[in-house]
Amino acid sequence: MADSPAPADQPACEGSAEDTLLPAELRAWMQLLAAAGAIEQRLRSQVKESLGVSHDEFLVLCLLAEQPGAALRMSRIAESLGRPKTRLTYQIACLQHADLVTRRSVCGDKRGIEVALTDKGRRLLREVSPALAETVTEAVHGMIDDRQCESLRGLLPEVAEASVAGSDTAV
């Protein structure tokens, strides 16, 4: 066992693509998850400080911000964010208490609830979004090198091929 290059419980050094057990798409997916987790971690404190809400509540605000002038049903928000409806109810109540969202019954559906950003919520998002976007950009640049970027393109081979074809024609 003394001759072994790496202990059995430790990962081996990085090898060639042929040495890996995972196909390129799964490796890319794992890198994407790692990058998203790192970005989320960097955003948490900044979101709390600048907006006074949790990261999950921030995601609700962002989803609503992409629906200018319109409300979304709570069931649609839960589905879009992959959150349990019971947890979302608590988050919406917190956002409503902070006067960042309103909620109302859906006309003709006793059980349906729609949520919309308030003017205060829109104004606050507009004010803090540039700094939060910069944090995301910095985190991405710090997390993803050229090799990983190429690997992530493996998730969408058609897009990568179109990008290469487009750059060939532009030359």
C-alpha positions as CSV (number, residue, x, y, z in Angstrom):
1,M,0.0,0.0,0.0
2,A,3.0,2.3,0.5
3,D,3.5,2.2,-3.3
4,S,0.0,3.5,-4.0
5,P,0.1,7.0,-5.6
6,A,-3.0,8.2,-3.8
7,P,-4.9,6.9,-0.7
8,A,-8.1,5.0,-1.6
9,D,-10.3,7.6,0.0
10,Q,-8.8,10.5,-1.9
11,P,-9.6,11.5,-5.5
12,A,-6.9,10.7,-8.0
13,C,-5.2,13.6,-9.8
14,E,-7.0,15.0,-12.8
15,G,-6.5,12.7,-15.8
16,S,-7.6,12.8,-19.4
17,A,-11.2,13.0,-20.5
18,E,-11.1,9.2,-21.3
19,D,-10.2,8.4,-17.7
20,T,-13.4,9.9,-16.2
21,L,-16.5,7.9,-15.3
22,L,-18.9,10.7,-16.1
23,P,-19.9,11.9,-19.5
24,A,-19.1,15.5,-20.4
25,E,-22.7,16.6,-19.8
26,L,-22.7,15.3,-16.2
27,R,-19.3,16.9,-15.5
28,A,-20.6,20.2,-16.9
29,W,-23.7,19.9,-14.8
30,M,-21.6,19.4,-11.7
31,Q,-19.5,22.4,-12.5
32,L,-22.6,24.5,-13.1
33,L,-24.0,23.4,-9.7
34,A,-20.7,24.3,-8.0
35,A,-20.6,27.7,-9.7
36,A,-24.2,28.4,-8.8
37,G,-23.6,27.5,-5.2
38,A,-20.5,29.7,-4.9
39,I,-22.4,32.6,-6.5
40,E,-25.4,32.1,-4.2
41,Q,-23.0,32.0,-1.2
42,R,-21.5,35.4,-2.2
43,L,-24.9,36.9,-2.8
44,R,-26.5,35.9,0.5
45,S,-24.9,38.5,2.7
46,Q,-25.1,41.2,0.1
47,V,-28.8,40.5,-0.5
48,K,-29.5,40.6,3.2
49,E,-27.6,43.8,3.7
50,S,-29.0,45.7,0.7
51,L,-32.6,44.4,0.5
52,G,-33.2,43.1,4.1
53,V,-34.5,39.8,2.7
54,S,-33.2,36.2,2.5
55,H,-31.7,34.8,-0.6
56,D,-34.9,32.7,-1.3
57,E,-37.1,35.8,-0.9
58,F,-34.7,37.6,-3.3
59,L,-35.4,34.9,-5.8
60,V,-39.1,35.5,-5.5
61,L,-38.5,39.2,-6.1
62,C,-36.4,38.5,-9.2
63,L,-39.1,36.2,-10.6
64,L,-41.7,38.8,-10.1
65,A,-39.5,41.5,-11.5
66,E,-39.5,39.6,-14.8
67,Q,-43.3,40.0,-14.9
68,P,-43.6,43.8,-15.2
69,G,-47.1,45.0,-14.4
70,A,-48.3,41.4,-13.9
71,A,-48.8,39.2,-11.0
72,L,-47.9,35.5,-10.7
73,R,-49.9,32.8,-9.0
74,M,-48.2,31.4,-5.9
75,S,-48.3,27.9,-7.4
76,R,-46.4,29.2,-10.4
77,I,-43.8,30.8,-8.3
78,A,-43.3,27.6,-6.2
79,E,-43.0,25.6,-9.4
80,S,-40.6,28.0,-11.1
81,L,-38.3,28.1,-8.0
82,G,-38.7,24.5,-7.1
83,R,-39.9,25.4,-3.6
84,P,-42.7,23.8,-1.4
85,K,-45.8,25.9,-1.4
86,T,-45.9,25.9,2.4
87,R,-42.4,27.5,2.5
88,L,-43.3,30.0,-0.2
89,T,-46.3,31.1,1.8
90,Y,-44.0,32.1,4.7
91,Q,-41.6,33.9,2.3
92,I,-44.4,35.8,0.7
93,A,-45.7,36.8,4.1
94,C,-42.3,38.2,5.0
95,L,-42.1,40.1,1.7
96,Q,-45.6,41.4,2.2
97,H,-44.7,42.6,5.7
98,A,-41.7,44.5,4.3
99,D,-44.1,46.1,1.7
100,L,-42.2,44.6,-1.2
101,V,-45.1,42.5,-2.6
102,T,-48.9,42.4,-2.5
103,R,-51.0,39.3,-2.7
104,R,-54.6,39.0,-3.7
105,S,-57.2,36.3,-4.5
106,V,-57.4,35.3,-8.1
107,C,-60.7,36.4,-9.6
108,G,-63.0,33.3,-10.0
109,D,-60.7,31.0,-8.0
110,K,-61.2,31.0,-4.3
111,R,-57.9,29.1,-3.7
112,G,-55.7,31.0,-6.1
113,I,-53.4,33.7,-4.8
114,E,-51.5,36.1,-7.0
115,V,-48.4,38.0,-5.9
116,A,-47.0,41.2,-7.4
117,L,-44.2,43.6,-6.7
118,T,-45.1,46.8,-5.0
119,D,-43.7,50.2,-6.2
120,K,-41.3,50.0,-3.2
121,G,-40.2,46.5,-4.3
122,R,-39.6,47.7,-7.8
123,R,-37.7,50.8,-6.7
124,L,-35.5,48.8,-4.3
125,L,-34.7,46.1,-6.9
126,R,-33.8,48.8,-9.4
127,E,-31.4,50.5,-6.9
128,V,-29.6,47.4,-5.8
129,S,-29.6,45.2,-8.9
130,P,-26.4,46.8,-10.5
131,A,-24.3,46.0,-7.4
132,L,-25.8,42.4,-7.2
133,A,-25.2,41.8,-10.9
134,E,-21.5,42.9,-10.4
135,T,-21.2,40.4,-7.6
136,V,-22.5,37.7,-9.9
137,T,-20.1,38.7,-12.6
138,E,-17.1,38.7,-10.3
139,A,-18.1,35.3,-8.8
140,V,-18.5,33.8,-12.3
141,H,-15.1,35.1,-13.4
142,G,-13.6,33.8,-10.1
143,M,-15.2,30.4,-10.5
144,I,-15.1,29.4,-14.1
145,D,-11.8,29.2,-16.1
146,D,-11.6,28.7,-19.8
147,R,-11.5,24.9,-19.5
148,Q,-14.7,24.9,-17.3
149,C,-16.4,27.3,-19.7
150,E,-15.7,25.0,-22.5
151,S,-17.1,22.1,-20.4
152,L,-20.2,24.1,-19.7
153,R,-20.8,24.5,-23.4
154,G,-21.1,20.8,-23.4
155,L,-24.5,21.1,-21.8
156,L,-25.8,22.8,-24.9
157,P,-23.9,21.4,-27.9
158,E,-26.2,23.0,-30.4
159,V,-25.5,26.4,-29.0
160,A,-21.8,25.8,-28.9
161,E,-21.8,24.7,-32.5
162,A,-23.9,27.7,-33.6
163,S,-21.5,30.0,-31.7
164,V,-18.5,28.5,-33.4
165,A,-20.2,28.6,-36.8
166,G,-21.1,32.2,-36.2
167,S,-17.6,33.2,-35.3
168,D,-16.3,31.4,-38.5
169,T,-18.5,33.5,-40.7
170,A,-17.6,36.7,-38.9
171,V,-13.9,36.3,-39.7
